[in-house]
């Protein structure tokens, strides 16, 4: 019996080995090392599965739906949110989008992370696949949500965070327009050389201190001994404090009130007190016709059209971050009012031409001034901060990129924070 069992085991073993050899021969009929190929293919398949697309796919114009997050209400009729919304409307006209393709969220506090996330997520729930966030404080929530919703495009204004796929940053060289507005202000402040500036923040943000600095340098190009006095709000939008700070500067003897805040209240305060002003974001002459000189303004439709078209063309990732200036028509100054000194337009035009051609830019070691005949003069000179430190040596290149990179954190000589 044991011998019979042993014989059966041997027969089964031989049969099994024969089947294994036969299978091996069949697999190798193509003359390739399938064991090696199998391992290689497995690796390639895993790599393919792990690969992420490098470019966000195109969104057809019909399927494009845009969400816009505003810190204020465009219905205010002037200021930051108003001009952003004009840009959205311009983009809508340029691309032929319907009203149903635009979703607006208003009065979203940029210091309230929960409110920001809620507004954006509501847009996504409504079908938006391109979200514009217009205020600085929206940056971190948008950065986080871009990771959470890779199928949605996010575009944040005035910050610096971005990725190479579905999240970019947009801002402009508004400091160039600030410089031009400073020329108008400096020509008007001839009694005591005091110019006031109501700012959302000070040196803690490059956006605000660069605007103050550029404006001050513009003032000094026509009024070398003038001083720009700054009051900081610690807020982008605070209508009551905007008025209070403007009045405080006027009480100090400031003849012109400039601003980096969201409402026209500083200009209205200037008119009430019989002084002059330079607004921001929009032409504020209608709000203060007897006071307003000009305002640094944004043509946001330039960017919004570019970004939406890039989304349609499948080139949003390729477009990357956007930093337009005077050359691109993204920033400018509003039409000069009749309150400006004669010859202001000629001086502004002369400087604008230098900037547009790339011959000169703000924050360089070349100082601009005008001779007694009104001709533009370029002089090599150190650019110093208000503590006497040399920022750019005589004749040195502009450090304007420090504005875009968010690293400017000083006031230039002639600026006094009160």
CORJOQUI-V706946 format. One record per backbone hydrogen bond with DSSP energy under -0.5 kcal/mol. CO is the residue of the C=O (numbers start at 1). NH is the residue of the N-H. E is the energy in kcal/mol with one decimal. If there is no record, write none. Layout:
co=CO nh=NH e=E
co=CO nh=NH e=E
This chain:
co=1 nh=5 e=-2.3
co=2 nh=6 e=-2.4
co=3 nh=7 e=-2.4
co=4 nh=8 e=-2.3
co=5 nh=9 e=-2.2
co=6 nh=10 e=-2.1
co=7 nh=11 e=-2.4
co=8 nh=12 e=-2.4
co=9 nh=13 e=-2.3
co=10 nh=14 e=-2.5
co=11 nh=15 e=-2.3
co=12 nh=16 e=-2.3
co=13 nh=17 e=-2.2
co=14 nh=18 e=-2.2
co=15 nh=19 e=-2.0
co=16 nh=20 e=-2.1
co=17 nh=21 e=-2.4
co=18 nh=22 e=-2.4
co=19 nh=23 e=-2.4
co=20 nh=24 e=-2.2
co=21 nh=25 e=-2.4
co=22 nh=26 e=-2.0
co=23 nh=27 e=-2.1
co=24 nh=28 e=-1.2
co=26 nh=29 e=-1.4
co=28 nh=31 e=-1.6
co=32 nh=34 e=-1.5
co=33 nh=37 e=-2.5
co=34 nh=38 e=-2.7
co=35 nh=39 e=-1.8
co=36 nh=40 e=-2.5
co=37 nh=41 e=-3.0
co=38 nh=42 e=-2.0
co=39 nh=43 e=-2.0
co=40 nh=44 e=-2.4
co=41 nh=45 e=-2.7
co=42 nh=46 e=-2.0
co=43 nh=47 e=-2.3
co=44 nh=48 e=-2.4
co=45 nh=49 e=-2.2
co=46 nh=50 e=-1.9
co=47 nh=51 e=-1.4
co=60 nh=63 e=-0.7
co=60 nh=64 e=-1.0
co=61 nh=64 e=-0.5
co=65 nh=129 e=-2.3
co=65 nh=130 e=-1.4
co=66 nh=103 e=-3.1
co=67 nh=132 e=-3.2
co=68 nh=70 e=-0.7
co=68 nh=105 e=-2.7
co=69 nh=134 e=-1.9
co=70 nh=108 e=-2.7
co=72 nh=107 e=-2.1
co=73 nh=76 e=-2.4
co=74 nh=77 e=-1.9
co=79 nh=83 e=-2.2
co=80 nh=84 e=-2.2
co=81 nh=85 e=-2.2
co=82 nh=86 e=-1.8
co=83 nh=87 e=-1.9
co=84 nh=88 e=-1.9
co=85 nh=89 e=-2.7
co=86 nh=90 e=-2.4
co=87 nh=91 e=-2.4
co=88 nh=92 e=-2.4
co=89 nh=93 e=-2.3
co=90 nh=94 e=-2.8
co=91 nh=95 e=-2.1
co=92 nh=96 e=-1.1
co=92 nh=97 e=-2.0
co=98 nh=101 e=-1.5
co=99 nh=102 e=-1.6
co=101 nh=66 e=-3.3
co=103 nh=68 e=-2.8
co=105 nh=70 e=-3.2
co=107 nh=109 e=-0.9
co=109 nh=112 e=-1.5
co=111 nh=113 e=-0.7
co=112 nh=116 e=-2.3
co=113 nh=117 e=-2.7
co=114 nh=118 e=-2.5
co=115 nh=119 e=-2.3
co=116 nh=120 e=-2.3
co=117 nh=121 e=-3.0
co=118 nh=122 e=-2.3
co=119 nh=123 e=-1.6
co=120 nh=124 e=-2.2
co=121 nh=125 e=-2.5
co=122 nh=126 e=-1.8
co=123 nh=128 e=-2.5
co=124 nh=127 e=-1.7
co=129 nh=153 e=-2.5
co=130 nh=67 e=-2.7
co=131 nh=133 e=-0.5
co=131 nh=155 e=-2.8
co=132 nh=69 e=-2.7
co=132 nh=134 e=-0.6
co=133 nh=157 e=-3.1
co=135 nh=138 e=-1.9
co=136 nh=139 e=-1.9
co=138 nh=142 e=-2.2
co=139 nh=143 e=-2.5
co=140 nh=144 e=-2.4
co=141 nh=145 e=-2.6
co=142 nh=146 e=-2.1
co=143 nh=147 e=-0.9
co=144 nh=147 e=-0.5
co=144 nh=148 e=-1.5
co=145 nh=149 e=-2.6
co=149 nh=152 e=-2.0
co=153 nh=131 e=-2.7
co=154 nh=168 e=-2.0
co=155 nh=133 e=-2.5
co=156 nh=170 e=-2.6
co=166 nh=154 e=-3.1
co=167 nh=163 e=-3.0
co=168 nh=156 e=-2.6
co=169 nh=322 e=-2.2
co=170 nh=158 e=-2.5
co=171 nh=324 e=-0.8
co=172 nh=174 e=-2.0
co=173 nh=176 e=-1.7
co=173 nh=177 e=-0.6
co=174 nh=178 e=-2.4
co=175 nh=179 e=-2.1
co=176 nh=180 e=-1.5
co=177 nh=181 e=-2.3
co=178 nh=182 e=-2.2
co=179 nh=183 e=-1.3
co=180 nh=184 e=-1.3
co=181 nh=185 e=-2.1
co=182 nh=186 e=-3.0
co=183 nh=187 e=-2.0
co=184 nh=188 e=-0.7
co=185 nh=188 e=-0.7
co=185 nh=189 e=-1.7
co=188 nh=190 e=-1.7
co=193 nh=195 e=-0.5
co=193 nh=227 e=-2.6
co=194 nh=255 e=-2.7
co=194 nh=256 e=-0.7
co=195 nh=229 e=-3.2
co=196 nh=258 e=-3.2
co=197 nh=199 e=-0.7
co=197 nh=231 e=-2.5
co=198 nh=260 e=-3.2
co=199 nh=233 e=-2.8
co=200 nh=234 e=-2.0
co=200 nh=235 e=-1.2
co=202 nh=205 e=-1.2
co=202 nh=209 e=-0.7
co=205 nh=209 e=-2.4
co=206 nh=210 e=-2.2
co=207 nh=211 e=-1.1
co=208 nh=212 e=-2.2
co=209 nh=213 e=-2.6
co=210 nh=214 e=-2.7
co=211 nh=215 e=-2.2
co=212 nh=216 e=-2.6
co=213 nh=217 e=-2.4
co=214 nh=218 e=-2.0
co=215 nh=219 e=-2.5
co=216 nh=220 e=-2.6
co=217 nh=221 e=-1.1
co=218 nh=222 e=-0.6
co=219 nh=222 e=-1.3
co=219 nh=223 e=-1.5
co=221 nh=370 e=-0.6
co=223 nh=226 e=-2.1
co=227 nh=195 e=-2.5
co=227 nh=229 e=-0.6
co=228 nh=416 e=-2.8
co=229 nh=197 e=-2.0
co=230 nh=418 e=-3.2
co=231 nh=199 e=-2.9
co=236 nh=262 e=-1.4
co=238 nh=242 e=-2.5
co=239 nh=243 e=-1.7
co=240 nh=244 e=-2.2
co=241 nh=245 e=-3.0
co=242 nh=246 e=-1.8
co=243 nh=247 e=-2.5
co=244 nh=248 e=-2.0
co=245 nh=249 e=-2.1
co=246 nh=250 e=-2.3
co=247 nh=251 e=-2.3
co=248 nh=252 e=-0.9
co=249 nh=254 e=-1.9
co=250 nh=253 e=-1.6
co=255 nh=276 e=-2.5
co=256 nh=196 e=-3.3
co=256 nh=258 e=-0.6
co=257 nh=278 e=-2.1
co=258 nh=198 e=-2.5
co=260 nh=200 e=-1.7
co=262 nh=80 e=-0.7
co=264 nh=267 e=-0.7
co=264 nh=268 e=-2.1
co=265 nh=269 e=-2.6
co=266 nh=270 e=-1.9
co=267 nh=271 e=-2.3
co=268 nh=272 e=-2.4
co=269 nh=273 e=-1.6
co=270 nh=274 e=-0.6
co=270 nh=275 e=-2.6
co=271 nh=274 e=-1.1
co=276 nh=257 e=-2.4
co=277 nh=293 e=-2.9
co=278 nh=259 e=-0.6
co=279 nh=296 e=-0.8
co=280 nh=282 e=-1.7
co=281 nh=298 e=-1.0
co=282 nh=284 e=-0.7
co=284 nh=288 e=-1.6
co=288 nh=291 e=-1.7
co=288 nh=292 e=-2.9
co=291 nh=277 e=-2.0
co=293 nh=337 e=-2.3
co=294 nh=279 e=-0.9
co=295 nh=334 e=-2.5
co=296 nh=281 e=-1.9
co=297 nh=332 e=-1.8
co=298 nh=300 e=-0.7
co=299 nh=302 e=-2.0
co=299 nh=303 e=-0.5
co=300 nh=304 e=-2.7
co=301 nh=305 e=-2.2
co=302 nh=306 e=-1.4
co=303 nh=307 e=-3.1
co=304 nh=308 e=-2.3
co=305 nh=309 e=-2.4
co=306 nh=310 e=-2.0
co=307 nh=311 e=-2.0
co=308 nh=312 e=-2.0
co=309 nh=313 e=-2.4
co=310 nh=314 e=-0.7
co=310 nh=315 e=-3.2
co=310 nh=316 e=-0.8
co=311 nh=59 e=-1.9
co=311 nh=314 e=-0.6
co=315 nh=319 e=-2.1
co=316 nh=320 e=-1.4
co=322 nh=171 e=-2.6
co=324 nh=173 e=-3.0
co=325 nh=329 e=-0.6
co=325 nh=330 e=-1.8
co=325 nh=331 e=-0.9
co=326 nh=329 e=-1.1
co=330 nh=299 e=-3.2
co=332 nh=297 e=-3.2
co=337 nh=340 e=-1.5
co=341 nh=344 e=-1.9
co=343 nh=347 e=-1.7
co=344 nh=348 e=-2.4
co=345 nh=349 e=-2.7
co=346 nh=350 e=-1.9
co=347 nh=351 e=-1.9
co=348 nh=352 e=-2.7
co=349 nh=353 e=-2.0
co=350 nh=354 e=-1.3
co=351 nh=355 e=-2.0
co=352 nh=356 e=-2.7
co=353 nh=357 e=-2.0
co=354 nh=358 e=-0.6
co=354 nh=359 e=-1.4
co=354 nh=360 e=-1.4
co=355 nh=358 e=-0.8
co=363 nh=399 e=-2.2
co=365 nh=381 e=-2.2
co=365 nh=395 e=-2.9
co=367 nh=379 e=-2.8
co=369 nh=377 e=-3.3
co=371 nh=374 e=-2.2
co=375 nh=371 e=-2.4
co=377 nh=369 e=-2.0
co=379 nh=367 e=-3.7
co=382 nh=384 e=-0.7
co=383 nh=391 e=-3.4
co=383 nh=392 e=-1.7
co=384 nh=413 e=-2.2
co=385 nh=388 e=-1.8
co=389 nh=385 e=-2.5
co=389 nh=391 e=-0.6
co=392 nh=383 e=-2.9
co=393 nh=396 e=-2.9
co=396 nh=365 e=-2.9
co=399 nh=402 e=-2.0
co=400 nh=403 e=-1.8
co=400 nh=404 e=-1.0
co=401 nh=405 e=-2.4
co=402 nh=407 e=-2.0
co=402 nh=408 e=-1.5
co=403 nh=406 e=-0.7
co=411 nh=386 e=-2.6
co=412 nh=415 e=-1.2
co=414 nh=228 e=-2.8
co=416 nh=230 e=-2.7
co=416 nh=418 e=-0.5
